[in-house]
Amino acid sequence: MSSKPDSTTKSTNKQGQGYISTYALIMMNVAIVAGLGNDAQQAFYGLSSVTLFAIGALVFFVPTALVAAELAGGWSERGGIFRWVGEGMGKGWAFTCLLILWFQTTFNLGAGMPNFAATIGFFTPNYDWAVKFAKNPSHELIIMCLFLAVFWLVTWLATRGAKTFSSISKYGVTIGTIIPLATIMILVIVWLVQGHTPAIKLEPSGLVPKWHGMSTLALAAGVFFSYAGIDLNAAHIKQLKNPKKQFPIAMLVAGLIAFLVFVVGTLIIAIVIPEKNINIIYALYSLYHELGATIGAPWMYMIFVYVGFFATLAMWITNLAGPSFMLGQAGRSGFLPKQLQSNNKHGMPSKMLYLQAICVTAIAFVVKLLPNVEGFFVMITQTVTILYMLYYVLMFVSFLRLRYTQPNRPRTFTVPGGKVGAWLVSIIGLAACVFGIALSLYPPAQVKKEVGSGTVYVVTILVLLAIVLLLAFGIYQASKRHDWVDKDNQFAPFTWEIEGFDKPKKALSNIPSELLSHYQDPMGMPIKQTFDPNETMDEFNKKLGSKVVTQTTATPKESPDTTKK
């Protein structure tokens, strides 16, 4: 889901190589992590949501950003999380990470469809009827099918290539998120000036989260999920002039901006809408209606609904294009059946995209098995949170393992503090992930009626998790028994494969991973040239008879001016 910077967001060095500016990287990170999606859910916590978002930033956002920076700087070949986990823990866990990413986005998209069916009334000027319909929807099947038809259109657009889906994402976020957020900031000030009483007490004591047992904090797991995705733009770290300074600054500033986006949206909802009236499905629409009334235009909510749909389209196409593209690329190196590997003329794995659309459609219809749309949405949201937390658990563990198994591998950025710093950052990040998983397994007290009994809640989530993990295990085991490798795939083999190991093991070599893979055939093919796992860069240069190969990175294999020695 990473974004390719265009000529307007990067500078050029003397050799003509494009560099991403610090400002451009900040905006790319904000675009990935910041949004209004979780604001209604976190509004239950009122002013204390500020504290929860701050904790989420400190214990999840910062550790993830630092770890992703080091991993991207040391292993920058194609693959992102697949590359990093594969280097640290092996192919099976690497493939599992991609499937987790693919399934969590699929679950997220599928869970949203019933919500759209329930909120169709807000596209009309009859607000009272819209609220009644959302509470007791009718003809949900027909309405949901209409939204699914639009979703399939978006899926087709995603198959048209990067130019199409990146344009939809860019304009969708601007029109559907940034402009509405700026508007409600102005309107809430007008609302307060008119003498309205905030629904929450704006006192320092309100910053302390209330404690009534673990169930009252269950929805707080969404705070961690709000920051998830920061690792995606770490792939661009080698396109920075000074990554050791630029990347941490960009992460810090982006974290602050994302924090403000989350807090502002959440607090405005909590200030205007009393807690007892907050409904996760349509709380934003209630907010728009109330704020519109401050200027004599309560119907303004309908404008927000329509422009907000642009953000929905952007979310749909981004979550389709990114994970399916990554899984499709990895699949060509032998992890998926050949029937799912083919790319269309636009370079997109269209079969994977349509398969994802089928799964999204199936999940949307599962809602018919549960008595309440909102309860279904909460359970899927918590399942998605757990999946994403597992994804980051694997990343933190791989980061620690690589500090010991490949200690000398050059990194363009290193988490400060040596091994102590690495352990500290990892422990904090892992603790946040484990805590988020634990919270997600507690039925939220705020929506207890909607999710039903605690047993049904937990069992449903565990079943969904088991399905994903068993599918990952089954597909990976099948890949080892079949020859699914496309010899023209673009994935480089893992460093430990090039150094003659059958799984990740300790290597003292200080040869950059990109340079080692530069001389190889794609992943899944026999290793073309094996290197000593303890070979130094000096020995490497002597062996090749090179007088110039002394940089910490190699020229990309696909560059037209590259000459193999």
C-alpha positions as CSV (number, residue, x, y, z in Angstrom):
1,M,0.0,0.0,0.0
2,S,3.0,2.2,-0.2
3,S,2.7,5.2,-2.4
4,K,5.1,6.1,-5.2
5,P,6.1,9.7,-5.0
6,D,5.6,11.8,-8.1
7,S,7.9,14.5,-9.4
8,T,6.2,17.2,-7.4
9,T,7.1,15.6,-4.1
10,K,10.8,14.8,-4.5
11,S,14.1,16.5,-5.3
12,T,16.8,15.3,-7.6
13,N,20.5,14.8,-6.9
14,K,23.4,15.4,-9.2
15,Q,23.1,12.0,-10.7
16,G,19.4,12.4,-11.4
17,Q,18.3,10.0,-8.6
18,G,15.0,11.0,-7.1
19,Y,15.0,11.8,-3.4
20,I,11.9,12.1,-1.2
21,S,11.8,15.3,0.9
22,T,11.2,15.1,4.7
23,Y,7.9,17.0,4.2
24,A,6.8,14.5,1.5
25,L,7.5,11.5,3.7
26,I,5.6,13.1,6.6
27,M,2.5,13.6,4.4
28,M,2.8,10.0,3.0
29,N,2.8,8.6,6.6
30,V,-0.1,10.8,7.7
31,A,-2.1,9.6,4.7
32,I,-1.6,6.0,5.7
33,V,-2.3,6.1,9.5
34,A,-4.6,9.1,10.1
35,G,-8.3,8.9,9.5
36,L,-11.7,9.3,11.1
37,G,-12.6,5.6,11.0
38,N,-12.2,4.9,14.7
39,D,-13.3,8.2,16.1
40,A,-16.9,7.2,16.8
41,Q,-15.7,4.1,18.6
42,Q,-13.2,6.0,20.8
43,A,-15.7,8.7,21.6
44,F,-17.1,6.5,24.3
45,Y,-14.0,7.4,26.3
46,G,-14.6,11.1,26.1
47,L,-11.7,13.3,27.1
48,S,-9.7,10.3,28.3
49,S,-9.4,9.3,24.6
50,V,-6.6,11.9,24.4
51,T,-4.7,9.9,27.0
52,L,-5.4,6.6,25.2
53,F,-4.2,8.0,21.8
54,A,-1.1,9.4,23.5
55,I,-0.3,6.1,25.1
56,G,-0.9,4.4,21.7
57,A,1.5,6.7,20.0
58,L,4.2,6.2,22.6
59,V,4.0,2.4,23.0
60,F,3.0,1.4,19.5
61,F,3.6,4.1,16.9
62,V,7.1,5.1,18.0
63,P,8.5,1.6,18.4
64,T,7.0,0.4,15.1
65,A,8.4,3.4,13.3
66,L,11.9,2.9,14.6
67,V,11.9,-0.9,14.0
68,A,10.5,-0.5,10.5
69,A,13.2,2.1,9.7
70,E,16.0,-0.3,10.6
71,L,14.5,-3.2,8.8
72,A,13.9,-1.2,5.6
73,G,17.4,0.2,5.8
74,G,19.0,-3.3,6.1
75,W,16.7,-5.3,3.9
76,S,15.2,-3.0,1.3
77,E,14.6,-5.6,-1.5
78,R,11.0,-6.0,-2.7
79,G,8.6,-7.4,-0.1
80,G,8.4,-5.2,2.9
81,I,7.1,-7.2,5.9
82,F,7.4,-10.4,3.9
83,R,11.1,-9.7,3.4
84,W,11.8,-8.7,7.0
85,V,10.0,-11.6,8.7
86,G,11.4,-14.0,6.1
87,E,14.9,-12.9,6.9
88,G,14.4,-13.2,10.6
89,M,12.0,-16.2,11.0
90,G,11.8,-18.0,7.7
91,K,9.4,-18.4,4.8
92,G,6.5,-19.8,6.6
93,W,6.1,-16.9,9.0
94,A,6.8,-14.4,6.2
95,F,3.9,-15.9,4.1
96,T,1.7,-15.9,7.2
97,C,2.3,-12.2,7.6
98,L,1.1,-11.5,4.1
99,L,-2.0,-13.6,4.5
100,I,-2.7,-11.9,7.8
101,L,-2.5,-8.5,6.1
102,W,-4.7,-9.8,3.2
103,F,-7.3,-11.3,5.5
104,Q,-7.5,-8.3,8.0
105,T,-8.2,-5.9,5.1
106,T,-10.7,-8.4,3.7
107,F,-12.5,-8.7,7.1
108,N,-12.5,-5.0,7.5
109,L,-14.0,-4.4,4.1
110,G,-16.6,-7.1,4.5
111,A,-17.6,-5.9,8.0
112,G,-18.3,-2.4,6.6
113,M,-20.9,-3.5,4.0
114,P,-23.7,-4.2,6.5
115,N,-23.1,-0.8,8.0
116,F,-23.7,0.9,4.6
117,A,-27.0,-1.0,4.3
118,A,-28.0,0.4,7.7
119,T,-27.0,4.0,6.9
120,I,-28.5,4.3,3.4
121,G,-31.1,6.7,4.9
122,F,-28.5,9.4,5.6
123,F,-28.1,9.9,1.9
124,T,-31.6,11.5,1.9
125,P,-32.7,14.8,3.6
126,N,-35.0,13.0,6.0
127,Y,-32.7,12.7,9.1
128,D,-35.3,11.3,11.5
129,W,-36.3,8.6,9.2
130,A,-32.6,7.8,8.6
131,V,-32.0,7.3,12.3
132,K,-35.1,5.0,12.6
133,F,-34.0,3.0,9.6
134,A,-30.4,2.6,11.0
135,K,-31.9,1.2,14.3
136,N,-34.3,-1.1,12.5
137,P,-33.2,-1.5,8.9
138,S,-35.3,-3.2,6.3
139,H,-34.5,-4.7,2.9
140,E,-30.9,-4.8,4.1
141,L,-30.1,-7.5,1.5
142,I,-31.1,-5.4,-1.5
143,I,-29.4,-2.3,-0.2
144,M,-26.2,-4.2,0.7
145,C,-26.2,-5.7,-2.8
146,L,-26.2,-2.1,-4.2
147,F,-23.1,-1.2,-2.2
148,L,-21.5,-4.5,-3.2
149,A,-22.1,-3.6,-6.8
150,V,-20.2,-0.3,-6.3
151,F,-17.5,-2.3,-4.5
152,W,-17.1,-4.6,-7.4
153,L,-16.8,-1.6,-9.7
154,V,-14.0,-0.3,-7.4
155,T,-12.3,-3.7,-7.6
156,W,-12.3,-3.4,-11.4
157,L,-10.8,0.1,-11.2
158,A,-8.1,-1.3,-8.9
159,T,-7.1,-3.8,-11.6
160,R,-6.5,-0.8,-13.9
161,G,-3.1,-0.1,-12.3
162,A,-1.3,2.2,-10.0
163,K,-2.2,5.5,-11.8
164,T,-5.9,4.8,-11.4
165,F,-6.0,3.6,-7.8
166,S,-3.5,6.2,-6.5
167,S,-5.5,9.0,-8.0
168,I,-8.7,7.8,-6.5
169,S,-7.0,7.5,-3.1
170,K,-5.4,10.9,-3.2
171,Y,-8.5,12.8,-4.1
172,G,-10.8,10.6,-2.0
173,V,-8.9,11.3,1.2
174,T,-8.7,15.1,0.5
175,I,-12.4,15.4,-0.3
176,G,-13.8,12.9,2.1
177,T,-11.6,13.3,5.2
178,I,-9.5,16.5,5.3
179,I,-12.2,18.9,4.2
180,P,-14.9,17.5,6.5
181,L,-12.5,17.5,9.5
182,A,-11.6,21.1,8.9
183,T,-15.3,22.1,8.5
184,I,-16.4,20.4,11.8
185,M,-13.6,22.1,13.7
186,I,-15.0,25.4,12.7
187,L,-18.6,24.4,13.3
188,V,-17.9,23.0,16.8
189,I,-16.5,26.4,17.8
190,V,-19.7,28.1,16.6
191,W,-21.7,25.4,18.5
192,L,-19.9,26.2,21.7
193,V,-20.1,30.0,21.2
194,Q,-23.8,29.7,20.8
195,G,-24.0,28.5,24.4
196,H,-24.3,24.7,24.0
197,T,-23.1,22.6,26.9
198,P,-20.5,20.0,26.1
199,A,-21.6,16.4,26.7
200,I,-18.4,15.8,28.6
201,K,-16.6,17.7,31.3
202,L,-13.6,19.4,29.9
203,E,-11.6,19.1,33.1
204,P,-8.1,17.7,33.7
205,S,-9.5,14.9,35.7
206,G,-11.3,13.7,32.6
207,L,-8.0,12.8,31.0
208,V,-7.8,9.8,33.3
209,P,-9.5,6.7,31.8
210,K,-12.3,5.3,34.1
211,W,-11.7,1.8,35.3
212,H,-14.6,-0.6,35.7
213,G,-12.8,-3.8,34.8
214,M,-11.1,-4.9,31.6
215,S,-14.3,-4.8,29.6
216,T,-14.5,-1.0,29.8
217,L,-11.2,-0.7,28.0
218,A,-11.8,-3.4,25.3
219,L,-12.6,-0.8,22.6
220,A,-9.3,0.9,23.4
221,A,-7.5,-1.8,21.4
222,G,-8.6,0.2,18.4
223,V,-6.2,3.0,19.4
224,F,-3.3,0.7,18.6
225,F,-4.9,-0.3,15.3
226,S,-5.4,3.3,14.4
227,Y,-1.6,3.7,14.2
228,A,-1.0,0.4,12.3
229,G,0.5,0.8,8.8
230,I,3.5,3.0,9.7
231,D,5.8,0.3,8.4
232,L,4.6,0.6,4.8
233,N,6.5,3.8,3.9
234,A,9.7,2.6,5.5
235,A,10.3,1.0,2.1
236,H,11.3,4.5,0.9
237,I,14.1,5.0,3.4
238,K,16.9,4.6,0.9
239,Q,15.3,7.4,-1.2
240,L,16.2,9.9,1.6
241,K,19.3,12.0,1.5
242,N,20.0,11.6,5.2
243,P,17.8,8.7,6.5
244,K,19.3,8.7,10.0
245,K,17.9,12.2,10.6
246,Q,15.0,12.5,8.1
247,F,13.2,9.2,8.9
248,P,12.9,9.6,12.7
249,I,11.9,13.3,12.2
250,A,9.3,12.3,9.6
251,M,7.9,9.6,11.9
252,L,7.8,12.0,14.9
253,V,6.0,14.8,13.0
254,A,3.6,12.3,11.3
255,G,2.8,10.8,14.6
256,L,2.0,14.2,16.1
257,I,-0.2,15.1,13.1
258,A,-2.0,11.7,13.2
259,F,-2.5,12.2,17.0
260,L,-4.2,15.5,16.4
261,V,-6.4,14.1,13.6
262,F,-7.6,11.3,15.9
263,V,-8.0,13.4,19.0
264,V,-9.8,16.3,17.3
265,G,-12.4,14.0,15.6
266,T,-12.9,11.9,18.7
267,L,-13.3,14.9,21.0
268,I,-15.7,16.7,18.7
269,I,-18.0,13.7,18.7
270,A,-17.7,13.3,22.5
271,I,-18.4,17.0,23.1
272,V,-21.5,17.2,20.9
273,I,-23.0,13.7,21.2
274,P,-23.9,12.4,24.7
275,E,-22.3,9.0,25.4
276,K,-25.7,7.3,25.7
277,N,-26.5,8.5,22.2
278,I,-23.3,7.4,20.5
279,N,-23.9,4.7,18.0
280,I,-20.8,3.4,16.3
281,I,-22.5,3.1,12.9
282,Y,-24.0,6.6,12.5
283,A,-22.4,8.8,15.3
284,L,-20.6,10.9,12.6
285,Y,-23.9,11.6,10.8
286,S,-25.5,12.6,14.1
287,L,-22.6,15.0,14.6
288,Y,-22.9,16.5,11.2
289,H,-26.7,17.0,11.7
290,E,-26.2,18.7,15.0
291,L,-23.3,21.0,13.9
292,G,-25.2,21.9,10.7
293,A,-28.1,23.1,12.8
294,T,-25.8,25.7,14.4
295,I,-25.8,27.6,11.1
296,G,-29.4,26.8,10.3
297,A,-28.6,24.0,7.9
298,P,-29.2,20.7,9.7
299,W,-29.5,19.1,6.2
300,M,-25.8,19.7,5.8
301,Y,-25.2,16.2,7.2
302,M,-26.2,14.9,3.7
303,I,-23.3,16.8,2.1
304,F,-20.9,15.3,4.5
305,V,-22.3,11.8,3.8
306,Y,-21.8,12.2,0.1
307,V,-18.3,13.7,0.3
308,G,-17.5,11.1,2.9
309,F,-18.2,8.4,0.4
310,F,-15.2,9.6,-1.6
311,A,-13.1,8.6,1.5
312,T,-14.9,5.2,1.5
313,L,-14.0,4.7,-2.1
314,A,-10.4,5.6,-1.4
315,M,-10.3,3.2,1.5
316,W,-11.8,0.4,-0.5
317,I,-9.4,0.7,-3.4
318,T,-6.3,1.2,-1.2
319,N,-7.1,-1.9,0.8
320,L,-7.7,-3.9,-2.3
321,A,-4.7,-2.8,-4.3
322,G,-2.0,-3.0,-1.6
323,P,-2.4,-6.4,0.1
324,S,-3.5,-8.3,-3.0
325,F,-0.6,-6.8,-5.0
326,M,1.9,-7.9,-2.3
327,L,0.4,-11.4,-1.9
328,G,0.2,-11.8,-5.7
329,Q,3.9,-10.8,-6.1
330,A,5.0,-13.2,-3.3
331,G,2.8,-15.9,-4.7
332,R,4.7,-15.9,-8.0
333,S,7.8,-17.0,-6.1
334,G,6.1,-20.3,-5.3
335,F,3.6,-19.6,-2.5
336,L,0.4,-19.6,-4.4
337,P,-1.1,-21.8,-7.1
338,K,-0.3,-20.7,-10.6
339,Q,-4.0,-20.0,-11.2
340,L,-3.7,-17.0,-8.8
341,Q,-0.4,-15.7,-10.0
342,S,-1.1,-14.0,-13.4
343,N,-0.9,-10.3,-13.7
344,N,-3.0,-8.4,-16.3
345,K,-1.6,-5.9,-18.8
346,H,-1.6,-3.2,-16.1
347,G,0.8,-5.3,-13.9
348,M,-2.0,-6.0,-11.4
349,P,-2.8,-9.5,-9.9
350,S,-6.4,-9.3,-11.1
351,K,-7.3,-12.8,-10.0
352,M,-6.2,-12.1,-6.5
353,L,-8.2,-8.8,-6.5
354,Y,-11.4,-10.6,-7.6
355,L,-10.8,-13.4,-5.1
356,Q,-10.6,-10.8,-2.4
357,A,-13.8,-9.2,-3.6
358,I,-15.5,-12.6,-3.5
359,C,-14.4,-13.1,0.1
360,V,-15.5,-9.6,1.1
361,T,-18.9,-10.3,-0.4
362,A,-19.2,-13.6,1.5
363,I,-18.2,-11.9,4.8
364,A,-20.8,-9.2,4.2
365,F,-23.6,-11.9,4.0
366,V,-22.4,-13.6,7.2
367,V,-24.1,-10.8,9.0
368,K,-27.4,-12.6,8.4
369,L,-26.3,-15.2,10.9
370,L,-26.0,-12.6,13.7
371,P,-28.9,-10.7,15.3
372,N,-27.3,-7.2,15.3
373,V,-25.3,-5.4,12.6
374,E,-23.4,-3.3,15.2
375,G,-22.4,-6.4,17.2
376,F,-21.1,-8.0,14.1
377,F,-19.1,-4.9,13.2
378,V,-17.5,-4.8,16.7
379,M,-16.5,-8.5,16.6
380,I,-15.0,-8.1,13.2
381,T,-13.2,-4.9,14.2
382,Q,-11.7,-6.7,17.2
383,T,-10.7,-9.7,15.1
384,V,-9.0,-7.4,12.6
385,T,-7.2,-5.7,15.5
386,I,-5.9,-9.0,16.8
387,L,-4.7,-10.0,13.3
388,Y,-2.8,-6.8,12.9
389,M,-1.3,-7.1,16.4
390,L,-0.1,-10.6,15.5
391,Y,1.4,-9.1,12.3
392,Y,3.4,-6.7,14.3
393,V,4.4,-9.3,16.9
394,L,6.1,-11.2,14.1
395,M,7.8,-8.0,13.0
396,F,9.2,-7.1,16.4
397,V,10.4,-10.7,17.0
398,S,12.1,-10.7,13.6
399,F,13.8,-7.4,14.3
400,L,15.3,-8.9,17.5
401,R,16.4,-12.1,15.8
402,L,18.1,-10.2,13.0
403,R,20.1,-8.2,15.6
404,Y,21.7,-11.5,16.6
405,T,21.6,-13.6,13.4
406,Q,22.8,-10.8,11.1
407,P,24.5,-8.4,13.5
408,N,27.0,-7.0,10.9
409,R,24.6,-6.5,8.0
410,P,24.7,-2.8,7.1
411,R,21.7,-0.8,8.0
412,T,21.2,2.8,6.8
413,F,19.3,3.5,10.0
414,T,19.7,1.8,13.4
415,V,17.5,2.0,16.4
416,P,19.7,3.9,18.9
417,G,21.0,2.4,22.1
418,G,22.6,-0.7,20.7
419,K,21.2,-4.0,21.9
420,V,19.7,-2.4,25.0
421,G,17.8,0.1,22.8
422,A,16.7,-2.7,20.5
423,W,15.3,-4.8,23.4
424,L,13.7,-1.8,25.1
425,V,11.9,-0.7,21.9
426,S,10.9,-4.3,21.1
427,I,9.6,-5.1,24.6
428,I,7.5,-1.9,24.6
429,G,6.1,-2.7,21.1
430,L,5.4,-6.3,22.0
431,A,3.8,-5.4,25.2
432,A,1.5,-3.0,23.4
433,C,0.6,-5.7,20.9
434,V,-0.1,-8.3,23.6
435,F,-2.2,-5.8,25.6
436,G,-4.2,-4.9,22.5
437,I,-4.8,-8.6,21.8
438,A,-5.9,-9.2,25.4
439,L,-8.3,-6.1,25.3
440,S,-9.8,-7.3,22.1
441,L,-10.8,-10.6,23.6
442,Y,-12.9,-8.8,26.3
443,P,-16.5,-8.0,25.3
444,P,-16.8,-4.2,25.3
445,A,-19.0,-3.0,28.1
446,Q,-20.2,-0.1,26.0
447,V,-21.8,-2.4,23.4
448,K,-22.5,-5.5,25.6
449,K,-26.1,-5.7,24.4
450,E,-25.1,-5.6,20.7
451,V,-22.3,-8.3,20.9
452,G,-24.4,-10.8,23.0
453,S,-22.9,-13.1,25.6
454,G,-19.2,-13.1,26.3
455,T,-18.8,-16.8,25.3
456,V,-20.3,-16.1,21.8
457,Y,-18.1,-13.0,21.4
458,V,-14.9,-14.8,22.3
459,V,-15.6,-18.0,20.4
460,T,-16.6,-16.1,17.3
461,I,-13.3,-14.1,17.3
462,L,-11.2,-17.3,18.0
463,V,-12.9,-19.1,15.2
464,L,-12.1,-16.3,12.7
465,L,-8.5,-16.2,13.9
466,A,-8.2,-20.0,13.6
467,I,-9.5,-19.9,10.0
468,V,-6.9,-17.4,9.0
469,L,-3.9,-19.1,10.6
470,L,-5.0,-22.6,9.5
471,L,-5.4,-21.4,5.9
472,A,-1.9,-19.8,6.1
473,F,-0.4,-23.1,7.4
474,G,-2.2,-25.2,4.8
475,I,-1.3,-23.1,1.8
476,Y,2.3,-22.9,2.9
477,Q,2.5,-26.6,3.4
478,A,0.9,-27.2,-0.1
479,S,3.5,-24.8,-1.7
480,K,6.3,-27.0,-0.5
481,R,4.7,-30.0,-2.3
482,H,4.1,-28.3,-5.6
483,D,6.2,-26.4,-8.1
484,W,4.4,-23.1,-8.2
485,V,7.4,-20.9,-8.9
486,D,7.3,-18.4,-11.7
487,K,10.9,-18.0,-12.9
488,D,10.2,-14.5,-14.0
489,N,9.0,-13.3,-10.5
490,Q,10.6,-10.2,-9.1
491,F,11.3,-11.3,-5.5
492,A,15.0,-11.7,-4.6
493,P,15.9,-14.8,-2.5
494,F,16.5,-14.3,1.2
495,T,20.0,-13.5,2.4
496,W,20.2,-16.8,4.4
497,E,19.4,-18.7,1.2
498,I,22.2,-17.0,-0.7
499,E,24.6,-17.9,2.2
500,G,23.8,-21.6,1.9
501,F,21.4,-22.0,4.9
502,D,18.1,-23.9,4.8
503,K,16.6,-21.5,7.4
504,P,17.7,-18.3,9.1
505,K,20.9,-18.8,11.0
506,K,23.7,-16.7,12.4
507,A,25.9,-15.0,9.8
508,L,28.7,-12.5,10.5
509,S,29.0,-11.2,7.0
510,N,28.8,-7.4,6.5
511,I,27.9,-7.5,2.8
512,P,24.7,-5.6,2.1
513,S,21.7,-7.9,1.5
514,E,20.9,-5.9,-1.6
515,L,24.3,-6.5,-3.1
516,L,24.1,-10.3,-2.4
517,S,20.7,-10.6,-4.1
518,H,22.0,-8.5,-7.0
519,Y,23.8,-11.5,-8.4
520,Q,21.0,-14.1,-8.0
521,D,18.0,-15.4,-9.9
522,P,14.5,-14.8,-8.5
523,M,13.2,-16.4,-5.3
524,G,12.2,-20.0,-5.7
525,M,14.9,-20.7,-8.3
526,P,18.2,-22.4,-7.5
527,I,20.8,-20.1,-5.9
528,K,23.1,-18.9,-8.7
529,Q,26.1,-18.0,-6.6
530,T,26.4,-19.0,-2.9
531,F,28.4,-16.7,-0.6
532,D,30.2,-17.5,2.7
533,P,27.9,-16.3,5.6
534,N,31.0,-14.9,7.4
535,E,32.5,-13.2,4.3
536,T,33.5,-9.6,4.7
537,M,33.1,-6.8,2.2
538,D,36.8,-6.6,1.6
539,E,36.9,-10.3,0.8
540,F,33.9,-9.9,-1.4
541,N,35.6,-7.1,-3.4
542,K,38.8,-9.1,-3.8
543,K,36.8,-12.1,-5.0
544,L,35.1,-10.1,-7.7
545,G,38.2,-8.1,-8.6
546,S,36.2,-5.0,-8.0
547,K,37.8,-1.6,-7.1
548,V,34.5,0.3,-6.8
549,V,32.0,-2.0,-4.9
550,T,32.4,-0.4,-1.5
551,Q,29.0,1.2,-1.0
552,T,26.4,-0.1,1.5
553,T,23.9,-0.6,-1.2
554,A,24.1,-2.1,-4.7
555,T,22.7,-0.8,-7.9
556,P,19.2,-2.2,-8.4
557,K,19.2,-5.3,-10.5
558,E,16.7,-3.9,-12.9
559,S,18.7,-0.7,-13.7
560,P,19.6,-0.5,-17.3
561,D,23.2,0.5,-16.6
562,T,23.9,-2.5,-14.3
563,T,26.6,-4.9,-15.4
564,K,27.0,-8.2,-13.6
565,K,30.6,-9.2,-12.8
